[in-house]
Amino acid sequence: MTTTRPPLNDTLNAFCTDTEAYLDGAPGGPLSGLAFAAKDIFDVAGHVTGGGNPDWKATHPPAERNAWIVQTLVDAGAAMVGKTHTDELTRGILGENAHYGTPVNPRAPGRVPGGSSSGSAAAVAGGLVDFALGSDTGGSVRIPASFCGLYGLRPTHGRIPLDGILLQAPSYDTIGWFARDAAAFARVAEAVFGGSIAPEAPGRIVIAEDLFEEADPAVAAALRPVAEQVAAMASSSETVRLAPDGVDGWAWQQNTLQSIQAWHSVSDWIDAVNPRFSYMVTERYALGTSFTQPQIEAARATRDAVRRRLNEVTGAGSFLCFPTSPVVAPLRDQPLSGKRASQGRIIRLTCMGGTSGRPQLSLPLAEVDGLPVGLSIMGNRGDDEALIGFALEIEQMMAG
């Protein structure tokens, strides 16, 4: 198997330049002829997993084996052509990295690509690879998919083995990927999950009215007619208010519990190394140390209530429909206050995936003034293939 990477014509700052990680695909596999990239949190044997932070890379040895997902894709015939940039240790949602720069968003020049799977999304949107691996803890596949006009999946939690990846918060961490069209996305899914995926519509679509109200008016106006089209494809549909008391508490509980796990994942390393972090990443780790036991217990109670509410609203065969992000891709290099404001609004919509462990697929079905905005469909746990089959059905309907 060839392991020397050929030159990459990367004008997007999508790929890491300090690693030559490359793997030929096995001949004759179902993904033969496809090239993919992997976010620099996935192990490739003989290479250090950098995690978007130079001090992390300097203090860790090369990986001894390939991550499960990387090996699975290579065995299926796809060639892994490089590692891509990420927010530091995946602690970001906008895609900006103080050490390695911000990948270019090919669909929205001058704006962020979304993170933390920033380089992977940029590489796919810019046509450098056919698909790319990312991870999603609090939105790190779904938001880049929305900002860059791609298909992007947060799978059922625990569905894809996390062996060989840099973890942030294990109760929330998942592995996903990006593609430019539903057919390519489904082809990868078949290799990952096993079995075939065919176009199919769900029995019921539930449109979350209050989540559309969380979005900017222009984003809601662009997505709502598409949601109605999508809902009309199901056997039945209805509109509900998902969180009658508002989603503030829904976002707060995940931010609390995820932050605590993220701190514990790296606290010993931070104590030993005293690494260099951007200010916002430092803030996020410090947050994980600040919660009291009553706050933690309250967050757990809210988490359980969110799960119960989702179970009430979406029974078997039902998909929930809502905006992936409340905003289009923000401008690059905003002041910290602007970044915090964008991040706070975004997690109000992304928190449901991590909290529930349900699969969520963002589809590139609309634009606002030429900027992509994603529409999400969320199923019950284990509905990953059904979501992707519905994406195939939607793509065919839109094309026809």
DRENDO-1510 file (C-alpha; in Angstrom, 1 decimal, always signed):
<recs>
REC; n; res; u; v; w
REC; 1; MET; +0.0; +0.0; +0.0 .
REC; 2; THR; +1.4; +3.4; -1.0 .
REC; 3; THR; +1.9; +5.8; +1.9 .
REC; 4; THR; +3.7; +8.7; +0.3 .
REC; 5; ARG; +1.3; +11.6; -0.4 .
REC; 6; PRO; +1.4; +13.1; -3.9 .
REC; 7; PRO; +1.4; +16.9; -4.1 .
REC; 8; LEU; -1.9; +18.6; -3.2 .
REC; 9; ASN; -3.0; +21.8; -5.0 .
REC; 10; ASP; -4.6; +23.2; -1.9 .
REC; 11; THR; -5.4; +26.9; -2.3 .
REC; 12; LEU; -8.0; +26.8; +0.5 .
REC; 13; ASN; -5.7; +26.1; +3.5 .
REC; 14; ALA; -7.8; +23.0; +4.1 .
REC; 15; PHE; -5.0; +20.5; +4.5 .
REC; 16; CYS; -2.4; +20.3; +7.2 .
REC; 17; THR; +1.0; +21.0; +5.8 .
REC; 18; ASP; +3.0; +19.4; +8.6 .
REC; 19; THR; +2.0; +15.8; +7.9 .
REC; 20; GLU; +2.2; +13.7; +4.8 .
REC; 21; ALA; -0.4; +11.2; +5.8 .
REC; 22; TYR; -1.6; +9.2; +2.8 .
REC; 23; LEU; -3.1; +5.8; +2.3 .
REC; 24; ASP; -4.0; +4.1; -1.0 .
REC; 25; GLY; -7.4; +2.4; -1.2 .
REC; 26; ALA; -7.7; -1.3; -1.6 .
REC; 27; PRO; -8.2; -2.3; -5.2 .
REC; 28; GLY; -11.7; -3.2; -6.4 .
REC; 29; GLY; -13.6; -2.0; -3.4 .
REC; 30; PRO; -17.0; -0.2; -3.6 .
REC; 31; LEU; -15.3; +3.2; -3.0 .
REC; 32; SER; -12.5; +2.7; -5.5 .
REC; 33; GLY; -11.8; +5.8; -7.4 .
REC; 34; LEU; -12.8; +8.1; -4.6 .
REC; 35; ALA; -10.5; +10.3; -2.6 .
REC; 36; PHE; -11.1; +11.5; +0.9 .
REC; 37; ALA; -9.6; +13.6; +3.6 .
REC; 38; ALA; -9.6; +13.1; +7.4 .
REC; 39; LYS; -9.8; +15.7; +10.0 .
REC; 40; ASP; -6.6; +15.8; +12.0 .
REC; 41; ILE; -8.1; +14.0; +15.0 .
REC; 42; PHE; -8.1; +10.6; +13.2 .
REC; 43; ASP; -5.1; +8.4; +13.7 .
REC; 44; VAL; -3.1; +7.3; +10.7 .
REC; 45; ALA; -0.3; +4.8; +11.5 .
REC; 46; GLY; +3.1; +6.4; +11.6 .
REC; 47; HIS; +1.8; +10.0; +11.9 .
REC; 48; VAL; +1.1; +12.1; +14.9 .
REC; 49; THR; -2.5; +13.2; +15.3 .
REC; 50; GLY; -2.1; +17.0; +15.7 .
REC; 51; GLY; -5.6; +18.0; +16.8 .
REC; 52; GLY; -5.2; +21.5; +15.6 .
REC; 53; ASN; -2.8; +22.5; +18.4 .
REC; 54; PRO; +1.0; +22.5; +18.0 .
REC; 55; ASP; +1.7; +21.6; +21.6 .
REC; 56; TRP; -0.6; +18.6; +21.4 .
REC; 57; LYS; +1.3; +17.4; +18.4 .
REC; 58; ALA; +4.7; +18.0; +20.0 .
REC; 59; THR; +3.8; +16.0; +23.1 .
REC; 60; HIS; +2.2; +12.9; +21.5 .
REC; 61; PRO; +3.8; +10.0; +19.6 .
REC; 62; PRO; +2.9; +8.8; +16.1 .
REC; 63; ALA; -0.2; +6.6; +15.9 .
REC; 64; GLU; +0.4; +2.8; +15.9 .
REC; 65; ARG; -2.6; +2.0; +13.8 .
REC; 66; ASN; -5.2; +3.6; +11.7 .
REC; 67; ALA; -8.5; +4.8; +13.2 .
REC; 68; TRP; -11.3; +2.3; +12.6 .
REC; 69; ILE; -13.2; +4.6; +10.3 .
REC; 70; VAL; -10.1; +5.4; +8.2 .
REC; 71; GLN; -9.2; +1.7; +7.9 .
REC; 72; THR; -12.8; +0.9; +6.9 .
REC; 73; LEU; -12.9; +3.4; +4.1 .
REC; 74; VAL; -9.4; +2.4; +2.8 .
REC; 75; ASP; -10.4; -1.2; +2.9 .
REC; 76; ALA; -13.5; -0.2; +0.8 .
REC; 77; GLY; -11.2; +1.3; -1.9 .
REC; 78; ALA; -11.1; +5.0; -1.1 .
REC; 79; ALA; -7.7; +6.7; -1.0 .
REC; 80; MET; -7.0; +9.0; +2.0 .
REC; 81; VAL; -5.0; +11.9; +0.6 .
REC; 82; GLY; -4.4; +14.0; +3.7 .
REC; 83; LYS; -5.2; +15.4; +7.1 .
REC; 84; THR; -7.4; +18.5; +7.4 .
REC; 85; HIS; -7.4; +21.5; +9.8 .
REC; 86; THR; -9.6; +21.6; +12.8 .
REC; 87; ASP; -10.4; +24.0; +15.6 .
REC; 88; GLU; -8.1; +23.4; +18.5 .
REC; 89; LEU; -8.9; +19.9; +20.0 .
REC; 90; THR; -12.3; +20.3; +18.3 .
REC; 91; ARG; -13.3; +23.2; +20.7 .
REC; 92; GLY; -14.9; +25.5; +18.3 .
REC; 93; ILE; -17.9; +25.9; +15.9 .
REC; 94; LEU; -16.7; +28.6; +13.5 .
REC; 95; GLY; -13.6; +27.0; +12.0 .
REC; 96; GLU; -11.0; +29.5; +13.0 .
REC; 97; ASN; -7.6; +28.3; +14.3 .
REC; 98; ALA; -5.2; +30.8; +15.9 .
REC; 99; HIS; -2.2; +28.5; +15.1 .
REC; 100; TYR; -2.9; +27.3; +11.5 .
REC; 101; GLY; -5.3; +29.8; +10.1 .
REC; 102; THR; -8.9; +29.6; +8.9 .
REC; 103; PRO; -9.7; +27.4; +5.8 .
REC; 104; VAL; -11.4; +29.2; +3.0 .
REC; 105; ASN; -15.1; +28.7; +2.6 .
REC; 106; PRO; -15.4; +28.1; -1.2 .
REC; 107; ARG; -19.2; +28.8; -1.1 .
REC; 108; ALA; -18.9; +31.9; +1.0 .
REC; 109; PRO; -15.6; +33.7; +0.4 .
REC; 110; GLY; -14.7; +36.0; +3.3 .
REC; 111; ARG; -16.8; +34.0; +5.7 .
REC; 112; VAL; -15.9; +31.2; +8.1 .
REC; 113; PRO; -16.3; +27.6; +6.9 .
REC; 114; GLY; -17.7; +26.4; +10.3 .
REC; 115; GLY; -16.0; +24.1; +12.7 .
REC; 116; SER; -14.6; +22.2; +14.1 .
REC; 117; SER; -14.4; +20.1; +11.0 .
REC; 118; SER; -13.4; +23.2; +9.0 .
REC; 119; GLY; -10.7; +21.8; +6.7 .
REC; 120; SER; -12.7; +18.7; +5.7 .
REC; 121; ALA; -15.7; +20.8; +4.8 .
REC; 122; ALA; -13.6; +23.3; +2.8 .
REC; 123; ALA; -11.8; +20.4; +0.9 .
REC; 124; VAL; -15.1; +18.9; -0.2 .
REC; 125; ALA; -16.8; +22.2; -1.0 .
REC; 126; GLY; -13.8; +23.2; -3.1 .
REC; 127; GLY; -13.7; +19.9; -5.0 .
REC; 128; LEU; -10.3; +18.8; -3.6 .
REC; 129; VAL; -11.7; +15.5; -2.5 .
REC; 130; ASP; -14.9; +13.5; -3.0 .
REC; 131; PHE; -15.8; +13.3; +0.6 .
REC; 132; ALA; -14.1; +14.0; +4.0 .
REC; 133; LEU; -14.3; +12.8; +7.6 .
REC; 134; GLY; -15.2; +15.1; +10.4 .
REC; 135; SER; -16.4; +14.7; +14.0 .
REC; 136; ASP; -19.5; +16.1; +15.6 .
REC; 137; THR; -19.8; +16.7; +19.4 .
REC; 138; GLY; -21.8; +20.0; +19.5 .
REC; 139; GLY; -22.3; +20.6; +15.8 .
REC; 140; SER; -18.9; +20.2; +14.2 .
REC; 141; VAL; -20.2; +18.4; +11.1 .
REC; 142; ARG; -23.7; +19.9; +10.8 .
REC; 143; ILE; -22.6; +23.5; +11.0 .
REC; 144; PRO; -19.8; +23.3; +8.4 .
REC; 145; ALA; -22.2; +21.4; +6.2 .
REC; 146; SER; -24.7; +24.3; +6.4 .
REC; 147; PHE; -22.1; +27.0; +5.9 .
REC; 148; CYS; -20.4; +25.3; +3.0 .
REC; 149; GLY; -23.4; +23.9; +1.2 .
REC; 150; LEU; -22.8; +20.2; +1.8 .
REC; 151; TYR; -24.5; +17.1; +3.0 .
REC; 152; GLY; -23.3; +16.3; +6.5 .
REC; 153; LEU; -24.3; +13.7; +9.1 .
REC; 154; ARG; -24.2; +13.4; +12.8 .
REC; 155; PRO; -24.9; +9.7; +13.2 .
REC; 156; THR; -26.6; +7.9; +16.0 .
REC; 157; HIS; -24.3; +8.2; +19.0 .
REC; 158; GLY; -22.3; +5.0; +19.3 .
REC; 159; ARG; -23.2; +3.8; +15.8 .
REC; 160; ILE; -19.6; +4.3; +14.5 .
REC; 161; PRO; -16.7; +3.1; +16.6 .
REC; 162; LEU; -14.5; +5.9; +18.0 .
REC; 163; ASP; -11.4; +3.8; +18.0 .
REC; 164; GLY; -8.4; +5.9; +17.0 .
REC; 165; ILE; -9.7; +9.4; +17.3 .
REC; 166; LEU; -8.9; +12.3; +19.6 .
REC; 167; LEU; -11.9; +12.5; +21.9 .
REC; 168; GLN; -13.5; +15.7; +23.3 .
REC; 169; ALA; -16.6; +14.6; +25.3 .
REC; 170; PRO; -17.2; +10.9; +24.8 .
REC; 171; SER; -20.9; +11.0; +25.7 .
REC; 172; TYR; -21.4; +13.4; +22.8 .
REC; 173; ASP; -18.6; +12.5; +20.3 .
REC; 174; THR; -19.6; +11.1; +16.9 .
REC; 175; ILE; -17.9; +10.6; +13.5 .
REC; 176; GLY; -19.5; +12.0; +10.4 .
REC; 177; TRP; -18.6; +13.0; +6.9 .
REC; 178; PHE; -19.3; +15.5; +4.1 .
REC; 179; ALA; -20.2; +15.1; +0.4 .
REC; 180; ARG; -21.4; +17.4; -2.3 .
REC; 181; ASP; -24.4; +15.2; -3.4 .
REC; 182; ALA; -26.7; +12.7; -1.8 .
REC; 183; ALA; -25.6; +9.9; -4.1 .
REC; 184; ALA; -21.9; +10.1; -3.1 .
REC; 185; PHE; -23.0; +10.5; +0.5 .
REC; 186; ALA; -25.0; +7.3; +0.4 .
REC; 187; ARG; -22.2; +5.4; -1.3 .
REC; 188; VAL; -19.9; +6.2; +1.7 .
REC; 189; ALA; -22.7; +5.3; +4.1 .
REC; 190; GLU; -23.1; +1.9; +2.6 .
REC; 191; ALA; -19.4; +1.2; +3.1 .
REC; 192; VAL; -19.5; +2.5; +6.7 .
REC; 193; PHE; -22.8; +0.9; +7.8 .
REC; 194; GLY; -22.9; -2.1; +5.5 .
REC; 195; GLY; -25.9; -2.9; +3.3 .
REC; 196; SER; -27.6; -0.9; +0.6 .
REC; 197; ILE; -29.4; +2.4; +0.9 .
REC; 198; ALA; -32.3; +3.2; -1.4 .
REC; 199; PRO; -34.5; +6.3; -1.8 .
REC; 200; GLU; -37.4; +6.3; +0.6 .
REC; 201; ALA; -39.7; +8.8; +2.2 .
REC; 202; PRO; -40.7; +8.7; +5.9 .
REC; 203; GLY; -44.1; +8.1; +7.3 .
REC; 204; ARG; -44.3; +11.4; +9.1 .
REC; 205; ILE; -42.5; +14.8; +9.2 .
REC; 206; VAL; -42.7; +17.1; +12.2 .
REC; 207; ILE; -41.7; +20.7; +11.5 .
REC; 208; ALA; -40.4; +22.4; +14.6 .
REC; 209; GLU; -42.0; +25.8; +14.4 .
REC; 210; ASP; -40.2; +27.4; +17.3 .
REC; 211; LEU; -36.8; +26.3; +15.9 .
REC; 212; PHE; -37.5; +28.2; +12.7 .
REC; 213; GLU; -38.3; +31.2; +14.9 .
REC; 214; GLU; -34.7; +30.9; +16.4 .
REC; 215; ALA; -33.3; +31.6; +12.9 .
REC; 216; ASP; -32.6; +34.9; +11.3 .
REC; 217; PRO; -35.7; +36.0; +9.3 .
REC; 218; ALA; -33.9; +35.6; +6.0 .
REC; 219; VAL; -32.8; +32.1; +6.9 .
REC; 220; ALA; -36.2; +31.0; +8.1 .
REC; 221; ALA; -37.8; +32.5; +4.9 .
REC; 222; ALA; -35.4; +30.6; +2.7 .
REC; 223; LEU; -35.8; +27.3; +4.5 .
REC; 224; ARG; -39.5; +27.2; +5.5 .
REC; 225; PRO; -40.9; +26.6; +1.9 .
REC; 226; VAL; -38.3; +23.9; +1.4 .
REC; 227; ALA; -39.4; +22.3; +4.7 .
REC; 228; GLU; -43.0; +22.3; +3.5 .
REC; 229; GLN; -41.9; +20.6; +0.2 .
REC; 230; VAL; -40.1; +18.0; +2.2 .
REC; 231; ALA; -43.0; +17.5; +4.6 .
REC; 232; ALA; -45.3; +16.9; +1.6 .
REC; 233; MET; -43.2; +13.9; +0.6 .
REC; 234; ALA; -44.1; +12.1; +3.8 .
REC; 235; SER; -47.4; +10.2; +4.4 .
REC; 236; SER; -48.3; +12.8; +7.0 .
REC; 237; SER; -46.9; +15.9; +8.6 .
REC; 238; GLU; -47.6; +18.4; +11.3 .
REC; 239; THR; -46.1; +21.5; +12.9 .
REC; 240; VAL; -45.3; +21.6; +16.6 .
REC; 241; ARG; -43.7; +23.9; +19.1 .
REC; 242; LEU; -40.9; +21.6; +20.3 .
REC; 243; ALA; -39.9; +23.6; +23.4 .
REC; 244; PRO; -42.9; +25.5; +24.7 .
REC; 245; ASP; -40.8; +27.2; +27.4 .
REC; 246; GLY; -37.9; +28.0; +25.0 .
REC; 247; VAL; -34.7; +26.3; +24.1 .
REC; 248; ASP; -32.4; +28.4; +26.3 .
REC; 249; GLY; -32.2; +25.6; +28.9 .
REC; 250; TRP; -31.8; +23.0; +26.3 .
REC; 251; ALA; -28.6; +24.6; +25.1 .
REC; 252; TRP; -27.4; +25.3; +28.6 .
REC; 253; GLN; -27.6; +21.8; +29.8 .
REC; 254; GLN; -25.4; +20.4; +27.0 .
REC; 255; ASN; -22.9; +23.2; +27.3 .
REC; 256; THR; -22.6; +22.3; +31.0 .
REC; 257; LEU; -22.3; +18.6; +30.7 .
REC; 258; GLN; -20.2; +18.7; +27.5 .
REC; 259; SER; -17.8; +21.3; +29.0 .
REC; 260; ILE; -17.2; +19.1; +32.0 .
REC; 261; GLN; -16.4; +16.1; +30.0 .
REC; 262; ALA; -14.1; +18.0; +27.6 .
REC; 263; TRP; -12.1; +19.4; +30.6 .
REC; 264; HIS; -11.7; +15.9; +32.1 .
REC; 265; SER; -10.5; +14.5; +28.7 .
REC; 266; VAL; -7.4; +16.7; +28.7 .
REC; 267; SER; -7.0; +18.1; +32.2 .
REC; 268; ASP; -4.0; +16.0; +33.0 .
REC; 269; TRP; -2.3; +17.0; +29.8 .
REC; 270; ILE; -3.0; +20.7; +30.3 .
REC; 271; ASP; -1.6; +20.4; +33.9 .
REC; 272; ALA; +1.6; +18.8; +32.6 .
REC; 273; VAL; +2.2; +20.8; +29.4 .
REC; 274; ASN; +0.6; +24.3; +30.1 .
REC; 275; PRO; -0.2; +24.5; +26.3 .
REC; 276; ARG; -0.8; +27.5; +24.1 .
REC; 277; PHE; -4.5; +28.0; +23.4 .
REC; 278; SER; -6.5; +30.8; +21.8 .
REC; 279; TYR; -8.4; +32.9; +24.3 .
REC; 280; MET; -11.8; +31.4; +23.4 .
REC; 281; VAL; -10.5; +27.8; +23.8 .
REC; 282; THR; -9.0; +28.7; +27.1 .
REC; 283; GLU; -12.4; +30.1; +28.1 .
REC; 284; ARG; -14.2; +26.9; +27.1 .
REC; 285; TYR; -11.9; +24.7; +29.1 .
REC; 286; ALA; -12.1; +27.0; +32.1 .
REC; 287; LEU; -15.9; +26.8; +31.9 .
REC; 288; GLY; -15.7; +23.1; +32.5 .
REC; 289; THR; -14.2; +23.6; +35.9 .
REC; 290; SER; -16.7; +26.2; +37.1 .
REC; 291; PHE; -20.0; +24.3; +37.6 .
REC; 292; THR; -21.4; +23.4; +41.1 .
REC; 293; GLN; -22.9; +20.1; +41.9 .
REC; 294; PRO; -26.4; +21.6; +42.0 .
REC; 295; GLN; -25.9; +23.1; +38.5 .
REC; 296; ILE; -24.7; +19.7; +37.2 .
REC; 297; GLU; -27.7; +18.0; +38.7 .
REC; 298; ALA; -30.0; +20.6; +37.1 .
REC; 299; ALA; -28.4; +20.1; +33.7 .
REC; 300; ARG; -28.9; +16.3; +34.0 .
REC; 301; ALA; -32.5; +16.8; +34.8 .
REC; 302; THR; -33.0; +19.1; +31.8 .
REC; 303; ARG; -31.2; +16.7; +29.6 .
REC; 304; ASP; -33.6; +14.0; +30.6 .
REC; 305; ALA; -36.6; +16.2; +30.0 .
REC; 306; VAL; -35.3; +17.1; +26.5 .
REC; 307; ARG; -35.0; +13.4; +25.7 .
REC; 308; ARG; -38.6; +12.8; +26.9 .
REC; 309; ARG; -39.9; +15.6; +24.9 .
REC; 310; LEU; -38.3; +14.4; +21.7 .
REC; 311; ASN; -39.7; +11.0; +22.3 .
REC; 312; GLU; -43.1; +12.5; +22.7 .
REC; 313; VAL; -42.9; +14.4; +19.4 .
REC; 314; THR; -41.2; +11.9; +17.2 .
REC; 315; GLY; -42.4; +8.4; +17.3 .
REC; 316; ALA; -41.2; +5.5; +15.1 .
REC; 317; GLY; -41.0; +6.5; +11.4 .
REC; 318; SER; -41.1; +10.2; +12.2 .
REC; 319; PHE; -38.5; +12.8; +11.2 .
REC; 320; LEU; -38.1; +16.2; +12.8 .
REC; 321; CYS; -37.4; +19.1; +10.4 .
REC; 322; PHE; -35.7; +22.4; +11.4 .
REC; 323; PRO; -32.8; +24.8; +10.3 .
REC; 324; THR; -29.4; +23.4; +10.8 .
REC; 325; SER; -28.1; +26.8; +11.8 .
REC; 326; PRO; -29.9; +30.1; +12.7 .
REC; 327; VAL; -27.4; +32.1; +10.6 .
REC; 328; VAL; -25.5; +32.0; +7.4 .
REC; 329; ALA; -21.7; +31.7; +7.7 .
REC; 330; PRO; -20.5; +34.7; +9.7 .
REC; 331; LEU; -17.7; +36.9; +8.5 .
REC; 332; ARG; -14.1; +35.9; +9.3 .
REC; 333; ASP; -12.1; +37.6; +12.0 .
REC; 334; GLN; -15.0; +39.0; +14.0 .
REC; 335; PRO; -14.2; +40.4; +17.5 .
REC; 336; LEU; -14.6; +38.0; +20.4 .
REC; 337; SER; -18.0; +39.4; +21.3 .
REC; 338; GLY; -19.3; +38.7; +17.8 .
REC; 339; LYS; -18.0; +35.1; +17.8 .
REC; 340; ARG; -19.5; +34.4; +21.2 .
REC; 341; ALA; -22.9; +35.8; +20.0 .
REC; 342; SER; -22.8; +33.6; +16.9 .
REC; 343; GLN; -21.7; +30.5; +18.8 .
REC; 344; GLY; -24.4; +31.0; +21.5 .
REC; 345; ARG; -27.2; +31.2; +18.9 .
REC; 346; ILE; -25.9; +28.2; +16.9 .
REC; 347; ILE; -25.8; +25.8; +19.9 .
REC; 348; ARG; -29.4; +26.5; +20.6 .
REC; 349; LEU; -30.2; +24.5; +17.5 .
REC; 350; THR; -27.4; +21.9; +17.6 .
REC; 351; CYS; -27.8; +20.8; +21.2 .
REC; 352; MET; -30.7; +18.4; +20.4 .
REC; 353; GLY; -28.4; +16.0; +18.4 .
REC; 354; GLY; -25.9; +15.6; +21.2 .
REC; 355; THR; -28.5; +15.5; +24.0 .
REC; 356; SER; -30.6; +12.8; +22.4 .
REC; 357; GLY; -27.9; +10.8; +20.6 .
REC; 358; ARG; -30.2; +10.8; +17.5 .
REC; 359; PRO; -29.0; +11.0; +14.0 .
REC; 360; GLN; -29.3; +14.3; +12.2 .
REC; 361; LEU; -28.5; +15.0; +8.5 .
REC; 362; SER; -28.0; +18.6; +7.2 .
REC; 363; LEU; -29.0; +19.0; +3.5 .
REC; 364; PRO; -27.9; +21.9; +1.3 .
REC; 365; LEU; -31.3; +22.9; +0.1 .
REC; 366; ALA; -31.5; +26.7; +0.2 .
REC; 367; GLU; -29.5; +29.9; +0.0 .
REC; 368; VAL; -29.7; +33.4; +1.4 .
REC; 369; ASP; -28.2; +36.0; -1.0 .
REC; 370; GLY; -26.1; +33.3; -2.5 .
REC; 371; LEU; -24.9; +31.9; +0.8 .
REC; 372; PRO; -25.8; +28.3; +1.7 .
REC; 373; VAL; -28.1; +27.4; +4.5 .
REC; 374; GLY; -28.8; +23.8; +5.6 .
REC; 375; LEU; -32.1; +22.1; +6.4 .
REC; 376; SER; -31.9; +19.3; +9.0 .
REC; 377; ILE; -33.8; +16.2; +9.3 .
REC; 378; MET; -33.5; +14.2; +12.6 .
REC; 379; GLY; -34.7; +10.6; +13.1 .
REC; 380; ASN; -34.8; +8.2; +16.0 .
REC; 381; ARG; -31.7; +6.4; +17.1 .
REC; 382; GLY; -30.7; +3.9; +14.4 .
REC; 383; ASP; -32.5; +5.8; +11.6 .
REC; 384; ASP; -29.2; +6.8; +9.9 .
REC; 385; GLU; -29.8; +4.9; +6.7 .
REC; 386; ALA; -33.4; +6.0; +6.5 .
REC; 387; LEU; -32.3; +9.7; +6.8 .
REC; 388; ILE; -29.8; +9.2; +3.9 .
REC; 389; GLY; -32.5; +7.3; +1.9 .
REC; 390; PHE; -34.8; +10.3; +2.4 .
REC; 391; ALA; -32.0; +12.6; +1.2 .
REC; 392; LEU; -31.7; +10.6; -2.0 .
REC; 393; GLU; -35.5; +10.9; -2.4 .
REC; 394; ILE; -35.4; +14.6; -1.8 .
REC; 395; GLU; -32.5; +15.1; -4.3 .
REC; 396; GLN; -34.4; +13.2; -6.9 .
REC; 397; MET; -37.5; +15.3; -6.3 .
REC; 398; MET; -35.6; +18.6; -6.4 .
REC; 399; ALA; -33.8; +17.6; -9.7 .
REC; 400; GLY; -37.1; +16.5; -11.3 .
</recs>
